[in-house]
């Protein structure tokens, strides 16, 4: 059952988000023990989000023949999956409380936002809102784990929200047809694949600009070479994505390009970690 639950947790994104949290913590100067607690808290939180998502969607996944989903296949019951999701959620909140009350509050809001997407918002025009909230708060999980704790700077919130919007709008592109057949009509479904891909690339470019200028209060002369390199890389991949989205039907290649730009933006954010705190 443990293997089925792990496979239901969306292990790829779960590990990437956890690694990003750890990297942000290290870049923000969080001490080693607290970085470990931060990583564990984020890991448990992501497990709760991923497993609950597949538990909620089990019937829908069965209806479209998603044989890659362990809960839909019957490898683990929906009830057992929900129990595991709630245990992971409790673990995430407990570890967050050990770090600081601010971390507990921020992580609780981020997780409540993510669960609201799983429970209802994914099928509405507001499907992007949980990603704006959860990813926007994400840099603050690192700064609130430090001593003294503090919220991340507004530019970091803006960059995180931009990253979340891009991830959401492109993550659904490969599954648009299956989603429509089962009644899921989030923002990307309503505006169409091509507009969703275009908005994603613009969001990533805006996020990269925020990370470039935010730490130096807009003083271009103070921007480091490394920041320019990451910014340039995000822009190059974003332009390639935009061209691809305009020249063909958006699908997995657009999704992969946007994910590449998103990872570069995340690396750019990590490189600016020392300036994260407000």
C-alpha positions in Angstrom: 0.0 0.0 0.0 2.9 2.4 0.8 4.1 2.1 -2.8 0.6 2.9 -4.2 0.2 5.9 -1.9 3.6 7.2 -2.9 2.7 6.8 -6.6 -0.6 8.7 -5.9 1.3 11.6 -4.4 2.5 12.9 -7.7 6.1 12.1 -6.7 7.8 14.1 -9.4 6.3 17.5 -8.5 6.4 16.6 -4.8 10.1 16.0 -4.8 10.8 19.1 -7.0 8.8 21.4 -4.7 10.5 19.9 -1.6 13.9 20.4 -3.1 13.0 24.0 -4.1 12.0 24.7 -0.5 15.2 23.3 0.8 17.2 25.3 -1.7 15.4 28.5 -0.8 16.0 27.8 2.9 19.7 27.3 2.3 19.9 30.4 0.1 18.0 32.5 2.7 20.6 31.5 5.4 18.3 29.1 7.4 20.5 26.9 9.7 20.9 23.2 8.9 18.4 21.7 11.4 15.7 24.2 10.5 16.3 23.4 6.8 15.7 19.7 7.5 12.5 20.6 9.3 11.4 22.9 6.5 12.0 20.2 3.9 10.1 17.6 5.9 7.2 20.0 6.5 6.9 20.8 2.8 7.3 17.1 1.8 4.5 16.1 4.2 2.4 19.0 2.9 2.9 18.0 -0.8 2.1 14.4 0.1 -1.2 15.5 1.5 -2.1 17.6 -1.5 -1.1 14.9 -4.1 -2.8 12.0 -2.4 -6.0 13.9 -1.7 -6.1 15.0 -5.3 -6.1 11.5 -6.6 -8.5 10.3 -3.9 -11.0 13.0 -4.8 -10.5 12.3 -8.6 -10.6 8.5 -8.3 -14.1 8.0 -9.9 -13.3 10.5 -12.7 -9.9 8.8 -13.4 -11.7 5.5 -13.7 -14.2 6.9 -16.1 -11.4 8.0 -18.5 -9.3 4.8 -18.1 -6.4 6.3 -16.2 -4.6 3.1 -15.6 -1.6 5.0 -14.3 -3.5 6.1 -11.2 -3.1 3.5 -8.3 -6.3 4.6 -6.5 -8.3 4.5 -9.7 -6.9 1.0 -10.3 -7.9 -0.1 -6.8 -4.4 -0.7 -5.5 -5.4 1.4 -2.5 -8.8 2.3 -1.3 -10.1 5.9 -1.3 -10.7 5.7 2.4 -7.1 4.6 3.1 -5.8 7.4 0.8 -7.8 10.1 2.6 -6.5 8.8 6.0 -2.9 9.0 4.6 -3.6 12.5 3.3 -4.9 13.8 6.6 -2.0 12.2 8.5 0.5 13.9 6.2 -1.4 17.2 6.6 -1.1 16.9 10.4 2.6 16.1 10.1 3.1 19.2 7.9 1.4 21.5 10.3 3.2 20.1 13.4 6.6 20.5 11.8 5.7 24.0 10.7 4.6 24.9 14.2 8.0 23.8 15.5 9.7 26.2 13.2 7.6 29.3 14.0 4.0 30.4 14.4 4.4 32.5 11.3 5.5 29.4 9.3 2.5 27.5 10.7 0.1 30.2 9.6 1.6 30.6 6.1 1.9 26.9 5.4 -1.7 26.3 6.7 -3.0 29.0 4.3 -0.9 27.5 1.4 -2.2 24.0 2.1 -5.8 25.1 2.6 -5.5 26.9 -0.8 -4.1 23.7 -2.5 -6.8 21.5 -0.9 -9.5 24.0 -2.1 -8.3 23.4 -5.6 -8.6 19.7 -5.3 -12.0 19.9 -3.6 -13.8 22.4 -5.9 -11.9 25.2 -7.5 -10.2 23.1 -10.3 -13.6 23.0 -12.0 -14.2 26.7 -11.9 -13.0 29.9 -13.6 -11.1 30.6 -10.4 -8.9 27.5 -10.7 -5.7 29.6 -10.9 -6.3 31.3 -7.6 -5.0 28.5 -5.3 -1.8 28.5 -7.4 -1.4 32.3 -7.0 -1.9 32.0 -3.3 0.2 28.9 -2.5 3.1 29.6 -4.8 3.0 33.3 -3.8 3.4 32.3 -0.2 6.1 29.6 -1.0 9.2 31.9 -0.7 7.9 32.9 2.7 8.1 29.4 4.0 11.9 29.7 3.8 12.1 33.1 5.4 9.6 32.2 8.1 11.7 29.2 9.0 14.7 31.4 9.7 15.7 33.1 13.0 14.4 35.8 13.2 11.4 34.9 11.0 9.9 37.2 8.4 7.7 37.3 5.4 9.4 37.2 2.0 9.7 40.5 0.1 6.8 41.5 -2.1 8.8 40.9 -5.3 9.3 37.3 -4.2 5.6 36.9 -3.6 5.0 38.2 -7.1 7.6 35.9 -8.7 6.1 32.9 -6.8 2.6 33.8 -7.9 3.7 34.2 -11.5 5.4 30.8 -11.3 2.2 29.2 -9.9 0.0 30.7 -12.6 2.3 29.3 -15.3 2.5 25.9 -13.8 -1.3 25.6 -13.4 -2.2 26.9 -16.9 0.2 24.5 -18.7 0.0 21.5 -16.3 -3.6 20.9 -17.6 -2.8 21.2 -21.3 -2.0 17.5 -22.0 -5.3 16.5 -20.2 -7.7 19.1 -21.6 -9.8 16.6 -23.6 -10.1 14.1 -20.7 -11.0 16.9 -18.3 -13.8 18.2 -20.6 -15.3 14.7 -20.8 -15.6 14.5 -17.1 -16.9 18.0 -16.4 -13.7 19.7 -15.3 -13.7 23.3 -16.7 -11.0 25.3 -15.1 -9.6 28.6 -16.4 -7.4 27.0 -19.0 -10.3 25.0 -20.4 -12.5 28.1 -20.6 -9.9 30.3 -22.4 -8.4 27.5 -24.5 -5.0 25.9 -24.8 -3.2 28.5 -26.9 -4.3 31.6 -24.7 -3.3 29.6 -21.6 0.2 28.9 -23.0 0.6 32.5 -24.0 -0.4 33.8 -20.6 2.0 31.3 -19.0 5.0 32.6 -20.9 4.1 36.2 -20.1 3.7 35.3 -16.4 7.1 33.7 -16.4 8.8 36.7 -18.1 7.1 39.0 -15.5 8.3 36.7 -12.7 11.8 36.7 -14.0 11.8 40.5 -14.2 10.6 40.7 -10.6 13.4 38.5 -9.4 15.9 40.5 -11.5 14.9 43.9 -10.2 13.4 43.2 -6.8 16.5 42.5 -4.8 18.3 45.6 -6.0 15.2 48.0 -5.8 15.3 48.4 -9.6 19.0 49.5 -9.8 20.1 47.7 -13.0 23.7 48.5 -12.3 23.6 46.4 -9.1 22.2 43.2 -10.8 24.7 40.3 -10.6 25.9 38.5 -13.6 24.3 35.3 -12.3 20.9 37.0 -12.1 21.3 38.3 -15.7 22.2 34.8 -16.9 19.0 33.2 -15.3 16.9 36.1 -16.5 18.1 35.7 -20.0 17.6 31.9 -20.0 14.0 32.4 -18.8 13.3 34.9 -21.5 14.9 32.8 -24.3 12.8 29.7 -23.3 9.7 31.9 -22.9 10.1 33.3 -26.4 10.6 29.7 -27.8 7.4 28.7 -25.9 5.4 31.6 -27.3 6.5 30.8 -30.8 5.6 27.1 -30.4 2.2 27.9 -28.9 1.4 30.3 -31.8 2.6 27.9 -34.5 1.0 24.7 -33.4 -1.7 23.2 -31.2 -0.4 23.5 -27.6 0.4 20.1 -26.1 3.1 18.3 -24.3 6.0 20.2 -26.0 4.6 23.5 -24.8 4.1 22.0 -21.4 7.7 20.9 -21.3 9.0 24.2 -22.5 7.0 26.1 -19.9 8.2 23.7 -17.2 11.8 24.3 -18.3 11.3 28.1 -18.0 9.6 27.6 -14.6 12.6 25.6 -13.3 14.9 28.3 -14.5 12.8 30.9 -12.8 12.9 28.8 -9.6 16.7 28.7 -9.9 16.8 32.4 -10.4 14.7 32.8 -7.2 17.1 30.6 -5.3 20.1 32.6 -6.6 18.5 35.7 -5.0 17.8 33.9 -1.7 19.9 36.2 0.4 17.5 39.0 -0.4 14.3 37.1 0.1 13.2 38.5 3.4 11.2 41.7 3.4 
